[in-house]
């Protein structure tokens, strides 16, 4: 798996994978739906899959002594590495923003602990929709990306609305840190669990689908 | 069966059904250390066969063994011993060969760096170049270099000479002969039959998804004769014809050797003539 991960980072990585890490800086904007930076990372993952197609990555990989399942897992784990890096950077930006003076965010959750959980859920949604769809036909990643994007933006919009109308979001999660810290930590932990479990589910489902498809390369 | 178990590649009863095309009960066994040509017109099923053999597509029926090992049960071991090269398939066009090689070699325990350097030099390849900077012939040579360096014994080549100029094709044919001299087995699909006449030991002829011939090149060619007719085709030739083609001044008729023996002035058939005429079998002139 480590060899395949190295292959993914060396041969398949698209520059936007690194550039979109700068999306963490969006947290410094006073009013912005911060999980949109997760969408930008999803866009980079889509570009990676597109580039892989143009570079005949599947035909190269499948002539190596590796299984199709491992090839799928390597790609998804590379994506997870990028997502995890973005989450860490968002965390750092939250700390920075709190140090220099946090202001309430009118477009979704404030820059606080709960935002990390929100971003984890956003990535879980993206991974669970994009990867199984993509591995149904690796030559047509556009449809899977469109569906994943719609779901991600629906979630982002839902959270923005929830910070105005759902008491738990409005009165607990969207309050400045350190208020309601235990509730926020629980929410974030739940988001992290959903991210890990959802991605593991996406990995298994994608591997199963990819094992069944005919590849006319 | 012993032969099948020892063969670098043995295929039994391979079937694949598409709405518009069927691969029908394909069976063949490759001989070790020989070049086997896999011929047929575009759409005959050559690439489908190769993709099935490599498990890139899932056959509806059949069994594929490499050195006696079942493909679906020993994928990793098998892929360590196979070199697959396909024309028009260019990996990572903007990465240097050095980068691609650096990644590729980590997957093969038997990677031989000395052999790699030797083949890169003999093919005139520079590690600092990218695939985008290589000609089609050089790309194929690079793919062959990778396969040779990881110790592949069986080379599966899908239309490797298509799109190449005659000189590049000639160079590749020489490479294939060198591979055979090294004791490697080459399975080489093409519709450019003149390349096979220069190097193949055996011929598999695929027509509309069915294997029509599996023979040595010499026996396959010796089984047919060509009758050239200026003007019309004699009735007895038309009756016995395996296929008739128009030429500038008349017709060429492909005849089975035994039918040709009763006629005068027939000549040897080239592989291309056999293939083209057999595709026209049943058509009248």
Interface residues (C-beta under 8 A of the other chain):
Chain A: X3 X6 X7 X10 X11 X55 X56 X57 X59 X60 X62 X63 X64 X65 X66 X67 X212 X214 X215 X216 X217
Chain B: X47 X51 X54 X56 X57 X58 X75 X76 X77 X78 X79 X80 X82 X84 X86 X89 X90 X91 X92 X93 X95 X99 X100 X102 X103 X104 X106 X107 X108
